[in-house]
Amino acid sequence: MIKLLNNSKAFLNSKFYPLFVFFITFIAHTFSIEEICAGFLIFSAIVGLLICDDLKFLISPLFFFIFMFSEKSVSSDKFFEKPYLIAMIILATIVVIAFVCHFILHRKSIDLKGFYKSKLVFGIVLLSVSFLTNGLFSSAEYAYINIIFAIALVACLLFVYFIFSINLHKSNDLKEYIFYILFLLSLLLSSQVFLTFANQSIIENGQIVKESLLFGWGMWNNMGGMLAFFLPAHFYFACTVKKYGFIFYLTGIISYIAIILTLSRSSLLTASLIIIVCIICCCFIGYNKLQSRILTLSMILIGIIFVVVFREKILSLLNDFTSRGFDDNGRFKIYAYGILNFLANPVFGRGFYSPFVLEHQFISFLPFRFHNTIVQMMTTCGTVGLVSYLWHRVETVRFIFKNRNKFTFFIALSITSLLLCSLLDNHLFNLYPTFIYAVLLVILEKANQ
């Protein structure tokens, strides 16, 4: 029995477990069998909470879980049926109990100093408080769902940051481990893009029908934003892996192609800036400078030839890019709504579910998003929210500059990618990018202690 427990703990803390999570998630999304696959992930997470003395193992199921839900399953609304809702409540209760047991069984491994001595904790707490005060004193029409969504945001940011701060041990492989998970996530999402093209008729008259790019857990903008978020992971390994680093360079190019195919303009713009920086880094730092230079020149040459030969087909396929150009797609009108909301209650904002924007449809539980983090914070949380967010940004930038190294640089690139995409699409308010962001901040600190 002891041997079994030791072997299980070793597996959960090894690089094989994220690979296992990757394949389970891939199978779940591809074949729309989320119920079965979710059971495997939840069971493994519960076992890990009971036998592992820190939460390193939990990063992969936490990051991957949302991406297993396919369009076929989500569009069927089966997860809103009574049996599924009851099952989810029961499983959520069991997971909560497992968390409680974890912190009781492994209380000697808990380090509260990791939280309250954090260099970033004040800004995160301040930002969380501003979420909770969204729309306060705005009007008699205050929607109480504001506080519910705020609690969800705080859970994804502050609570996740807290539990990993106090119970994630610093280790020699932590840097590679987090990029390994981001790399696998990027491969997973790229495969979802390519399989969507292979399995569905989303090309009509030689053009991609963007509205058909639905993945269940998200649509084209969500996919493009997440792929851009994870893109630097490829090039981190292209710089740091001594042998076969070129493989990661090539997978990075494949991920970039997947971003192009999402037809998300904000993601493509961000990813283009990020990949240029990554390629320059690969060409001048790290173990594979010569390989990277040869690959870069080759890719430029191949790209030019490909564009010249298939110019008409490419322009037709990517017609959405060429036809829209720099059209704001209604964003300036949305920003105007945001400013009106802000002026109506400049201290605490009008709240996440402001009546000022009821002519727009809310997306299920998620409130209306203003497609810009700054406008979103001003509108929903007022001056308190905006100042809190800017304070948090100053703290993270200051920490990154004080701890300059290769790992910090590539984590900063990932975070920058998310933030840039969020200036045109509010990814941070979609919840799942927020807890990934929170864990990255924890590991950024742990790796620089």
KACORBEL-V745427 format. One record per residue. N is the residue number from 1. D_FIRST is the distance of its C-alpha to the first C-alpha in Angstrom with 1 decimal. Layout:
n: (N:N)
d_first: (D_FIRST:D_FIRST)
This chain:
n: (1:2:3:4:5:6:7:8:9:10:11:12:13:14:15:16:17:18:19:20:21:22:23:24:25:26:27:28:29:30:31:32:33:34:35:36:37:38:39:40:41:42:43:44:45:46:47:48:49:50:51:52:53:54:55:56:57:58:59:60:61:62:63:64:65:66:67:68:69:70:71:72:73:74:75:76:77:78:79:80:81:82:83:84:85:86:87:88:89:90:91:92:93:94:95:96:97:98:99:100:101:102:103:104:105:106:107:108:109:110:111:112:113:114:115:116:117:118:119:120:121:122:123:124:125:126:127:128:129:130:131:132:133:134:135:136:137:138:139:140:141:142:143:144:145:146:147:148:149:150:151:152:153:154:155:156:157:158:159:160:161:162:163:164:165:166:167:168:169:170:171:172:173:174:175:176:177:178:179:180:181:182:183:184:185:186:187:188:189:190:191:192:193:194:195:196:197:198:199:200:201:202:203:204:205:206:207:208:209:210:211:212:213:214:215:216:217:218:219:220:221:222:223:224:225:226:227:228:229:230:231:232:233:234:235:236:237:238:239:240:241:242:243:244:245:246:247:248:249:250:251:252:253:254:255:256:257:258:259:260:261:262:263:264:265:266:267:268:269:270:271:272:273:274:275:276:277:278:279:280:281:282:283:284:285:286:287:288:289:290:291:292:293:294:295:296:297:298:299:300:301:302:303:304:305:306:307:308:309:310:311:312:313:314:315:316:317:318:319:320:321:322:323:324:325:326:327:328:329:330:331:332:333:334:335:336:337:338:339:340:341:342:343:344:345:346:347:348:349:350:351:352:353:354:355:356:357:358:359:360:361:362:363:364:365:366:367:368:369:370:371:372:373:374:375:376:377:378:379:380:381:382:383:384:385:386:387:388:389:390:391:392:393:394:395:396:397:398:399:400:401:402:403:404:405:406:407:408:409:410:411:412:413:414:415:416:417:418:419:420:421:422:423:424:425:426:427:428:429:430:431:432:433:434:435:436:437:438:439:440:441:442:443:444:445:446:447:448:449)
d_first: (0.0:3.8:5.4:5.1:6.3:8.6:9.9:10.5:12.3:14.2:15.3:16.5:18.4:19.8:23.1:21.5:20.5:24.1:25.1:22.8:24.4:27.8:27.5:26.2:29.1:31.6:30.8:31.0:34.4:35.8:35.2:35.3:31.9:30.8:29.3:26.6:26.0:26.0:23.2:21.0:22.0:21.7:18.2:17.1:19.1:17.6:14.0:15.6:17.4:14.5:12.4:15.4:17.8:20.8:22.4:23.0:20.8:22.8:26.1:25.8:25.0:27.6:30.2:29.7:29.3:33.0:34.1:32.4:35.1:37.9:41.5:41.4:38.8:40.4:43.9:43.0:42.2:39.3:37.1:39.8:39.6:38.4:35.2:34.0:35.1:33.2:30.0:30.4:31.0:27.9:25.7:27.5:26.9:23.1:23.2:25.3:23.0:20.1:22.5:23.3:19.7:19.2:22.3:21.4:17.9:19.2:22.7:23.0:22.8:25.7:29.1:32.0:34.4:33.2:35.0:38.0:38.9:38.7:42.0:41.8:40.7:44.2:45.4:42.3:42.8:46.5:46.0:43.6:46.2:48.8:46.8:46.6:50.4:51.3:54.5:55.0:58.6:59.4:61.2:61.2:59.4:56.2:53.3:50.4:48.0:48.8:46.4:43.7:43.8:44.1:40.9:39.1:40.5:39.6:36.0:35.9:37.5:37.2:33.9:32.1:33.8:32.8:29.0:28.7:31.1:29.1:25.6:26.0:25.6:28.2:27.0:28.9:28.1:28.7:32.2:31.3:28.3:30.6:33.2:30.8:29.9:33.6:34.4:32.0:33.5:36.9:36.1:34.8:37.9:40.2:38.8:39.4:43.0:43.7:42.1:44.3:47.3:46.2:45.5:48.1:51.9:52.2:55.0:58.5:61.7:59.9:58.6:55.1:55.1:53.2:52.7:50.6:48.0:45.5:41.8:40.5:39.0:42.3:45.6:47.4:47.9:44.2:43.1:45.7:44.8:41.0:41.7:44.2:41.6:39.1:41.7:41.7:38.1:39.4:42.0:39.8:37.9:41.3:42.3:39.2:37.7:39.6:39.2:39.9:40.7:43.3:40.7:39.9:43.6:44.1:41.3:43.0:46.2:44.6:43.2:46.7:48.2:45.8:47.1:50.6:49.9:48.7:52.4:51.3:54.2:52.5:49.4:51.5:53.7:50.7:48.8:52.0:52.4:48.8:48.7:52.0:50.6:47.4:49.4:51.7:48.8:47.3:50.8:51.3:48.0:44.8:44.1:45.7:49.1:51.1:48.8:49.0:52.8:53.2:51.0:52.8:56.2:55.0:53.7:56.9:59.0:56.9:57.0:60.8:61.4:59.1:60.9:64.3:63.6:61.8:63.4:64.7:61.4:59.4:61.9:61.7:57.9:57.6:60.6:59.0:58.9:62.5:63.9:62.4:62.9:62.9:63.4:61.7:60.5:61.5:59.6:62.8:63.5:59.9:60.4:63.7:61.9:59.5:62.4:64.1:60.9:60.7:64.3:63.9:61.5:61.2:59.1:56.1:56.8:57.1:53.3:51.0:52.7:56.2:59.0:60.9:59.0:58.6:60.7:57.7:54.8:51.5:48.5:46.4:44.6:45.6:49.0:51.9:51.3:54.2:53.0:53.3:51.1:54.1:56.0:52.9:52.4:56.1:56.5:53.5:53.0:56.4:57.3:54.4:52.0:53.9:54.1:50.4:49.5:51.9:50.6:47.1:48.4:50.3:47.2:45.1:48.0:48.7:45.0:45.0:48.3:47.2:44.1:45.6:43.4:42.3:39.1:41.0:43.8:41.7:39.8:43.3:44.5:41.8:42.6:46.3:45.9:44.4:47.2:50.0:48.9:48.7:52.4:53.3:50.3:48.3:44.8:43.6:44.4:42.3:39.3:36.7:38.4:38.6:34.8:34.6:37.5:35.9:32.8:35.1:37.0:34.0:32.9:36.6:36.6:33.2:34.3:37.6:36.5)
